[in-house]
Amino acid sequence: PTPRRGCSPTAAASSINAAATYANARYPSNCNVGVPADVLPSVTRLCGDVLTNAPKFTGVLGATYDGELGSTGWGLVLNANMNYSSKRRTSTVPLDTNSTPIPFDYQNAYAKINARIGLTTPDDVFTFELWATNLTNKITRGITANTPLRGGVGTRSRIGFVEEPRFYGMTVRAKF
């Protein structure tokens, strides 16, 4: 068999990756300085608040195996990773104009798991991969906003844009 990805026929590569981020992303406490009077009330509500879709903690942890499947000559790739996000705001302002909390303003912390398994033919021409994202089918919101022309002060109607649910498929690759 031909060597795969620059390795000798018996070599296998395993790797682990990890990354983490801490971000305290906020509007400046003096964000209303120099703002025209007609928009001052709206802007002042943002001063010192957390930015939209800016969780304090995020992280990724993953592992990959890339080598031969025993002595068959077939290549095997296994990959799994987990993405974590702490609680985050999904709308710009957390309080209605009467200072009551707006429903669904926050997305709770979550973790999503993705995986892939692939086989490559001994001649390195075809690769067959099964993959899935969001294996636990964690339903999360990316953005929440007021529904235009619905509800009044303290009774706002909300709309949420849901992120991708569990998604899976198969990929076939060919080298010509």
C-alpha positions in Angstrom: 0.0 0.0 0.0 1.0 3.6 -0.6 1.9 5.7 2.5 -0.9 8.0 3.7 -0.6 11.7 4.3 3.2 11.6 4.4 3.5 8.7 6.9 5.1 5.3 6.5 2.6 2.5 5.9 2.7 1.4 9.5 2.7 4.9 11.1 -0.4 6.3 12.8 -1.0 9.8 14.1 -3.0 10.7 17.1 -3.6 14.2 18.4 -5.5 16.0 21.1 -6.4 19.7 20.8 -7.8 22.0 23.4 -8.5 25.7 23.6 -10.2 28.0 26.0 -11.2 31.7 26.0 -12.2 34.0 28.8 -13.7 37.3 27.7 -15.4 40.0 29.8 -16.9 41.8 26.8 -19.0 44.8 27.9 -20.1 48.2 26.6 -18.0 50.9 28.2 -19.7 52.4 31.3 -19.5 55.9 29.6 -20.8 54.8 26.2 -23.4 57.6 26.2 -20.8 60.4 26.1 -21.3 62.6 23.0 -24.5 60.7 22.0 -27.3 62.9 20.5 -30.2 63.6 23.0 -32.8 61.9 20.8 -31.1 58.4 21.1 -29.6 59.0 24.6 -32.2 56.9 26.5 -31.6 53.8 24.3 -27.9 54.1 24.4 -27.7 54.7 28.1 -29.5 51.3 28.7 -26.5 49.6 27.1 -23.7 51.3 29.1 -21.8 48.8 31.2 -23.9 45.9 29.9 -22.6 42.6 28.5 -22.3 42.4 24.7 -24.7 40.2 22.7 -23.4 36.7 22.0 -20.2 37.2 24.0 -20.0 34.3 26.6 -17.4 34.7 29.3 -16.1 31.2 28.8 -15.8 29.1 25.6 -13.8 26.0 25.0 -13.0 23.3 22.5 -11.6 19.8 23.2 -10.9 17.3 20.5 -9.1 14.1 19.6 -8.1 12.6 16.3 -6.7 9.2 15.2 -5.3 8.9 11.6 -3.7 5.6 10.6 -4.2 2.2 9.0 -7.0 -0.2 10.0 -4.8 -3.1 11.2 -2.9 -4.7 8.3 -5.8 -4.3 5.8 -4.2 -1.4 4.0 -7.4 0.7 4.6 -6.9 4.1 6.2 -8.9 5.0 9.3 -9.7 8.4 10.6 -11.6 9.0 13.9 -12.3 12.4 15.2 -14.5 13.8 18.0 -14.7 17.2 19.5 -16.8 19.1 22.1 -17.5 22.8 22.0 -18.6 24.6 25.2 -20.1 28.0 25.7 -21.1 29.6 29.0 -24.3 31.5 29.5 -24.6 34.4 27.0 -27.0 37.2 26.1 -28.9 36.6 22.9 -30.5 40.1 22.6 -29.1 43.6 23.0 -31.1 44.8 26.0 -32.1 42.6 28.9 -34.9 44.8 30.3 -38.1 46.1 28.8 -38.7 49.9 28.9 -40.6 49.4 32.1 -37.5 47.6 33.6 -39.1 44.1 33.6 -36.8 41.3 32.4 -37.4 40.3 28.8 -38.0 36.6 28.3 -35.4 34.4 26.5 -32.7 37.1 26.8 -30.1 34.6 27.8 -29.0 31.3 26.3 -27.9 28.9 29.1 -24.5 27.2 29.1 -24.2 24.2 26.7 -21.8 21.8 25.2 -22.1 20.3 21.7 -20.4 17.2 20.5 -19.3 16.4 16.9 -17.8 13.2 15.5 -16.4 11.8 12.2 -15.3 8.3 11.1 -13.7 7.8 7.8 -12.2 4.9 5.8 -9.8 5.3 2.8 -9.3 2.6 0.3 -5.9 0.9 0.2 -5.1 2.6 -3.2 -5.9 6.0 -1.5 -8.4 6.9 -4.2 -11.7 6.9 -2.3 -12.6 8.0 1.2 -15.9 7.3 2.9 -16.9 9.4 5.9 -19.8 9.3 8.3 -20.1 12.5 10.4 -22.5 14.2 12.8 -22.7 17.6 14.4 -24.5 18.4 17.7 -24.8 14.7 18.5 -26.8 15.4 21.7 -29.2 17.6 19.7 -28.8 20.5 22.1 -31.2 23.2 20.9 -29.8 26.7 21.4 -30.6 30.2 20.3 -28.3 32.5 18.4 -30.3 35.7 18.5 -33.5 36.8 20.3 -35.3 40.0 19.3 -38.6 41.8 19.7 -41.2 40.8 17.2 -42.0 44.0 15.2 -45.5 45.4 15.8 -46.3 42.8 18.5 -47.1 43.5 22.2 -46.5 46.6 24.2 -44.4 47.7 27.1 -43.9 44.8 29.5 -45.7 42.3 27.1 -43.3 42.3 24.2 -43.5 39.4 21.7 -40.1 37.7 21.1 -38.6 35.9 18.2 -35.6 33.5 18.6 -33.4 32.3 15.8 -32.5 28.7 16.6 -29.1 27.3 15.8 -28.5 24.1 13.9 -29.9 20.9 15.6 -28.4 17.5 15.3 -27.1 17.1 11.7 -25.5 14.1 10.1 -24.4 12.8 6.8 -22.0 10.9 4.6 -19.2 12.3 2.5 -17.5 10.4 -0.4 -14.2 11.8 -1.7 -12.4 10.6 -4.8 -8.9 11.5 -6.1 -8.5 11.5 -9.9 
